[in-house]
């Protein structure tokens, strides 16, 4: 007779996550990412897509609720996504979104335990970023300034390669963020973190010429788009591809390739991984370490070409 009331008491004392609809909880979590963690629009969209996939999977099951998911059920979700054809990299990202969501629920007392603890996605093969060599990078940035928009294009390309900025950081720049006399630029990176990055002499000269041509004030965007607002990221991507072809580089050149090239060339010359981490604005040095693999590849090629006993005999 007394057993049933005791079970009810235990049930009522648990976190009441199930009383909140899963889509409401996910909406609150996304608001937290947007307001408190200030993640980028792209990151927010990625989290939303991944958690929507979780919602859709649980919607088709009678024994699963996204907020109160059990470890075995979360493993079943990851396995289902794998069978659906998701790559290991996509699975890692999807599980990372789930892990962040459940940690947030646990921290706010909405669940009793984190179902993602100990769960790992399949390892993805590490793909090294493509970079330009130093000669290709110089050829790319030295666009003619007498062409239409030549001064702007030269300033844009020189700044990208000189300072290794993210595309979003470059598009948001205003002239007040640049100190051409001292040679640095202040940018707001991921997580609204501010950092100062050096600007090389060639980029400073190109930017000074571009500003003089525009008669721009401190509040003006460095690279304005139509209507005077910031240039769009898509417009920059298209322009860089066009300029690369015009300069005789028939690779898939994109803004992040210039950032990769900047990091690789700095590391190759200095060997200072921590310094490169600061310049790039990486929160975790593990993100920067991928450039050590690029540097080793370069050294391996030099070794293979120079050491008399390095090359294997051809079969």
C-alpha positions in Angstrom: 0.0 0.0 0.0 2.8 2.4 0.8 5.0 1.5 -2.2 3.1 3.6 -4.8 3.2 6.9 -2.9 7.0 6.5 -2.4 7.5 6.0 -6.1 5.4 9.1 -6.9 7.4 11.1 -4.4 10.7 10.1 -6.1 9.2 10.9 -9.5 8.0 14.3 -8.4 11.3 15.2 -6.9 13.2 14.7 -10.2 14.0 17.7 -12.5 10.8 18.6 -14.3 12.3 18.8 -17.8 9.5 16.7 -19.3 7.0 19.4 -18.4 8.6 21.7 -20.9 8.1 20.9 -24.6 11.3 20.0 -26.3 11.1 22.7 -29.0 10.6 25.3 -26.2 13.7 24.1 -24.4 15.7 24.1 -27.6 14.5 27.6 -28.3 15.7 28.8 -24.9 19.0 27.1 -25.5 19.5 28.8 -28.8 18.6 32.2 -27.2 21.3 31.5 -24.6 23.8 30.9 -27.4 22.8 34.1 -29.2 22.6 36.4 -26.3 25.0 35.1 -23.6 27.6 33.4 -25.8 27.2 35.7 -28.8 27.8 33.0 -31.3 27.8 33.8 -35.0 24.7 33.6 -37.2 26.3 30.6 -39.0 27.0 28.7 -35.8 23.5 29.4 -34.5 22.0 28.0 -37.7 24.2 24.9 -37.4 23.0 24.3 -33.9 19.4 24.8 -34.9 19.7 22.3 -37.8 21.4 19.6 -35.6 18.8 19.9 -32.8 16.0 20.0 -35.3 17.3 16.6 -36.6 17.1 15.3 -33.0 13.5 16.6 -32.7 12.5 14.9 -35.9 14.0 11.6 -34.8 12.2 11.6 -31.5 8.9 12.7 -33.1 8.8 9.4 -34.9 9.2 7.3 -31.7 6.8 6.7 -28.9 9.6 5.9 -26.3 11.8 9.0 -26.8 11.5 12.6 -25.8 14.3 15.0 -26.8 14.7 16.7 -23.5 14.6 13.5 -21.3 16.5 11.3 -23.7 18.4 8.3 -22.2 22.0 7.4 -23.2 21.0 4.4 -25.2 18.4 6.5 -27.1 21.0 9.1 -28.0 23.3 6.4 -29.2 20.4 5.1 -31.3 19.9 8.6 -32.8 23.6 8.9 -33.8 23.5 5.4 -35.3 20.4 6.3 -37.3 22.0 9.4 -38.6 25.1 7.3 -39.6 22.9 4.8 -41.4 21.2 7.8 -43.2 24.6 8.6 -44.8 25.9 11.4 -42.6 29.7 11.7 -42.8 31.8 11.3 -39.6 32.5 15.0 -39.6 28.8 15.8 -39.7 28.1 13.3 -37.0 30.7 14.9 -34.8 29.1 18.3 -35.3 25.6 16.9 -34.6 26.7 15.2 -31.4 28.6 18.3 -30.3 25.3 20.3 -30.6 23.5 17.7 -28.6 26.2 17.6 -26.0 26.1 21.4 -25.5 22.3 21.3 -25.3 22.3 18.6 -22.6 25.0 20.2 -20.6 23.0 23.4 -20.6 19.9 21.5 -19.4 21.9 19.8 -16.7 23.5 23.1 -15.5 20.0 24.6 -15.2 18.6 21.7 -13.3 16.3 20.6 -16.1 17.6 17.0 -16.3 19.1 14.6 -13.7 22.0 13.4 -15.9 23.6 14.1 -19.2 22.8 11.3 -21.8 25.8 12.4 -24.0 28.4 11.6 -21.3 31.0 9.2 -22.8 29.3 9.1 -26.2 31.7 9.6 -29.1 31.0 10.0 -32.8 33.1 8.1 -35.4 36.5 9.7 -36.1 36.7 11.8 -39.2 39.8 11.7 -41.4 41.7 14.9 -40.8 41.7 17.0 -44.0 44.5 19.5 -44.2 43.5 23.0 -45.4 44.7 24.0 -48.9 47.1 26.9 -48.9 48.9 29.1 -51.5 52.7 29.1 -51.5 54.4 32.4 -50.9 54.8 33.2 -54.7 51.2 32.4 -55.4 50.0 34.6 -52.5 52.1 37.5 -53.7 50.8 37.1 -57.2 47.2 37.0 -55.9 47.4 40.1 -53.8 49.3 42.3 -56.3 46.2 43.1 -58.4 46.5 46.1 -60.7 45.3 49.3 -59.1 44.4 51.0 -62.3 41.5 48.6 -63.0 37.9 49.4 -62.0 37.8 49.0 -58.2 41.5 48.3 -58.4 42.4 50.3 -55.3 39.7 48.6 -53.3 40.6 45.1 -54.5 44.3 45.7 -53.8 43.6 46.9 -50.2 41.2 44.0 -49.6 43.6 41.3 -50.8 46.6 42.8 -49.0 44.8 43.1 -45.7 43.4 39.5 -45.9 46.9 38.1 -46.5 48.7 40.5 -44.2 46.6 40.0 -41.1 44.8 36.6 -41.6 41.4 38.0 -40.8 38.2 36.0 -41.0 35.8 36.9 -43.7 33.2 38.2 -41.3 35.9 40.3 -39.5 37.0 41.9 -42.7 33.5 42.8 -43.9 32.6 44.4 -40.6 35.6 46.7 -40.5 35.3 50.5 -40.1 38.1 52.9 -40.6 38.1 53.6 -36.8 39.3 50.0 -36.3 42.5 50.6 -38.3 45.6 52.4 -37.0 47.7 52.7 -40.2 50.3 54.8 -38.4 51.1 52.1 -35.8 50.3 49.3 -38.2 47.5 47.3 -36.5 43.8 46.5 -36.8 41.3 45.8 -34.1 38.7 43.2 -34.8 35.8 41.5 -33.0 36.1 37.8 -33.5 34.2 34.7 -32.4 32.5 35.0 -29.1 32.7 38.8 -29.3 36.4 38.6 -28.4 38.5 41.6 -29.4 42.0 41.2 -30.6 44.7 43.4 -32.3 46.5 42.1 -35.3 49.5 43.7 -37.1 49.0 45.1 -40.6 52.0 44.9 -42.9 53.5 47.8 -44.8 52.2 46.8 -48.2 48.6 46.5 -46.8 49.0 49.8 -45.0 50.0 51.6 -48.2 47.2 50.0 -50.1 44.6 50.9 -47.5 45.9 54.5 -47.3 45.5 54.9 -51.0 42.0 53.4 -50.9 40.9 55.7 -48.1 42.2 58.8 -49.8 40.3 57.8 -53.0 37.1 57.4 -50.9 37.5 60.4 -48.7 36.2 58.2 -46.0 35.5 59.1 -42.4 36.2 57.1 -39.3 32.7 55.6 -39.1 32.6 54.5 -42.7 33.0 50.9 -43.6 36.4 50.1 -45.0 34.9 48.0 -47.8 31.4 49.4 -48.4 28.7 47.5 -50.3 25.8 48.9 -52.1 24.0 51.7 -50.2 27.1 52.4 -48.1 26.7 49.5 -45.6 29.2 46.7 -45.1 30.1 44.7 -48.2 28.4 41.2 -48.1 30.5 38.1 -47.5 29.2 36.6 -50.7 30.3 39.6 -52.7 33.9 39.2 -51.3 33.9 35.4 -52.1 32.9 36.0 -55.7 35.4 38.9 -56.1 38.3 36.8 -54.8 37.5 34.0 -57.1 37.4 36.4 -60.0 40.7 38.1 -59.1 42.4 34.7 -58.6 41.5 33.7 -62.2 42.5 37.1 -63.5 45.9 36.7 -61.8 46.4 33.3 -63.3 45.7 31.1 -60.3 43.4 28.4 -61.4 42.8 27.0 -57.9 39.6 27.2 -55.9 40.7 30.3 -54.1 38.5 31.5 -51.3 38.9 34.0 -48.3 39.7 31.2 -45.8 42.5 30.0 -48.0 44.2 33.4 -47.5 43.8 33.0 -43.8 45.2 29.5 -44.0 48.1 30.7 -46.1 48.8 33.6 -43.7 49.0 31.1 -40.7 51.1 28.5 -42.6 53.6 31.1 -43.8 54.0 32.7 -40.4 54.4 29.4 -38.6 56.9 28.2 -41.3 59.1 31.2 -40.7 58.8 31.6 -37.0 57.9 28.2 -35.5 55.8 30.1 -32.9 52.6 28.2 -32.6 51.3 30.2 -29.6 51.9 33.4 -31.6 50.0 32.1 -34.5 47.1 31.1 -32.2 46.9 34.7 -30.9 47.0 36.2 -34.4 44.2 34.0 -35.6 42.1 34.4 -32.5 41.8 30.7 -31.8 40.4 29.9 -28.3 42.0 26.4 -28.4 45.5 25.8 -29.5 44.4 22.4 -30.9 42.7 24.3 -33.7 46.0 26.0 -34.6 48.0 22.8 -34.5 46.7 21.7 -37.9 49.2 24.2 -39.4 52.1 22.2 -37.8 51.0 19.3 -40.1 51.2 21.6 -43.1 54.6 22.8 -42.0 55.8 19.2 -41.6 54.5 18.4 -45.1 56.6 21.2 -46.5 59.7 20.0 -44.6 59.1 16.4 -45.7 59.1 17.6 -49.4 62.3 19.5 -48.8 63.9 16.4 -47.2 62.7 14.1 -50.0 64.1 16.5 -52.6 67.5 17.1 -50.9 68.6 14.0 -49.0 70.4 11.5 -51.1 68.9 8.5 -49.3 65.4 9.8 -48.8 63.8 8.7 -52.0 62.5 5.2 -52.3 63.5 3.1 -55.2 60.9 3.0 -58.0 59.5 -0.5 -58.4 
